[in-house]
């Protein structure tokens, strides 16, 4: 079309030309119309059968799973491994600084506490990744505090799971006071393992006399 109307040839401002009419009357426009009117271009061809699609999509189930699940791709394996060195370093700061202030100076206890805390934090991180991949990101719940804020469904599910796990990990209420119908939640709570190890590590190092006093109290 630019070739027909001579675009860029004359820059005079006083030329009044109907470029659409010039293009419609040109020989190039006639050639374009002739090519477009052929069978198989814009006109259905009688010599070819209609297209039939046996499947709704050309991709296989494995290809679809590969595209929808980033966690199974080899390129995103670093997404789940990058947290490990960060958690190892950050989890070391708490026992090194806080436990000696509480009177726990045994190196073996500090090392075991650090290892247990690292596993606990990694469990929280991978649980959050599981919810972020499993929950839809386009739906949410309206916030109670701000009516214009929409909380993602992943965030709501994470808070709900965390609340249930903290409630039923055996600290408060104790395991003995949990009703029989809810004991299965305690058994399914992953936080109970690290909580029991923390309790045994910090409060289980007692002398024989202290053990005897505790036995008399109970």
Secondary structure, DSSP 8 states (H G I E B T S, - for coil): -HHHHTTTT---TT----HHHHHHTSHHHHHHHHHHTSBTTTB--SSS-----SSS-SS-HHHHHHHH-GGGSGGGHHHHHHHHHHHHHHHHHHIIIIIHHTT---HHHHHHHHHHHHHHHHHHHHHHHHHHHHS-SS-EEE-SS-TT-EEEHHHHHHHHHHHHHHHTSSTTTTGGGS-GGGHHHHHH-THHHHHHHHHHHHH----HHHHHHHHHH-
